[in-house]
Amino acid sequence: MSSSPFPRRPRLTRAAALTMAALVGGAVLTACGSEDGTDDGTAAGGLNLVASTTVYADIAEQVAGDNATVESVIYDPAADPHSYEASPADAAAVADADLVVYNGAGYDAFVDRALENAADVPVVRAVDEYARVTGETVAEHSHDDEHGAADDHDGDHDDHGGDDEHGAADDHGTEDDHEGHDHTSDTNEHVWFSLPTAAAVAERVAEELATIDEENAEEYRDNARRFAETLTPLEEQLDVIHDRGHFPYAQTERVGAHLFDAAHMVDRTPRGFLSSIEDDTDPSAADLSAMLDLIAEREVAFLAFNNQTETPVTARVRDAAESADVAVVDLTETLPEGVDYTTWMTGIVDSLSSALAGATPVADGGH
């Protein structure tokens, strides 16, 4: 059983995603606000904003309105931001931007590399806004080694996949401190799944634009407030889920963990399985067996599945969930075609609500 607000994409192997990312790397940047690649009438004297992915481009565009052209470096839904290599045209666009909006913490490291060779370009980093609203710092990660980069990053993935980071218990990887809700989110760079962070990014974009373009400052601030207001019903929906109790789940990657943390859900994924998938290696036979047993025995209410970069291992886990009639909540790392951020998140939260409709929460957060 699959809970998804969007049609399921054809399955992509990670290798296929990387290949498509390479093809995208040579392409010219596409303006997010225009279907035909034009500037929607904002080019003459208008501001030029560049975002790393369509997620941040959409947020920036909602704040900027008609006063700017917003470009996304990665605009292909199949491209993997972890491995994306910026083209010279991408780097030039970043360097020439009036404002750059990106995730940070190594997730979209191609932006950091482009900024190294740029003048003093104003930036909004989502991980900084996450730290501002939560008080938790996201550790810098390097994904270079996964794709054959230099050896000097070898130590990074040990931190990325360590036991403390996943905070898992010995049985099925349940986080150690659910009563205090000390989740894995402090080291999870996928911060756009944190709704308060998305609102904070919009607010910071508005303030940066207000500094650059004082004449339209209040318009930017009003737009940011309106964007934040669209997220309030989703936060309330997550609160309703939380009020029902702690629901256990499994995930193929920690893409949506911030959203699940907001509802105080319990991650039962074996930590060794998560570490292996996130390090782009096959899990051990024991870790895979533990994950499949977790699904087959229906010890979780749903499986969160990263549909954007699928491997034979994660496909096997999904098949096991479907065979066991465990709900599958599909996630991606960039916006599906034709939807904005709020619509995207609404679909995911609705899927969670549907998946949990007949589920039973665990006592005391899984302890």
ABEGO torsion letter per residue (X at the ends): XBBBABBBBBBBBAAAAAAAAAAAAABBBBBAABAAGBAGGAABGBBBBBBABAAAAAAAAAAAEAABBBBBABABAABBAAABBBBAAAAAAAAABABBBBAEGGABAAAAAAAAABBBBBBBBAAAAAAAAAGBBBBBBBAAAAAGBBAAAAAAAAAAABAAAAGBBAAAGBBABAAAGBBAAAABABAAABAAAAAAAAAAAAAAAAAABAAAAAAAAAAAAAAAAAAAAAAAAAAAAAAAEBBBBBBABAAAAAAAAAAGBBBABBAAAAAAAAAGBBBBAAAAAAAAAAAAAGABABBBBBAABBBAAAAAAAAAAAAAGBBBBBBBABBBBGBBAAAAAAAAAAAAAAAAAABBBBBGGGX
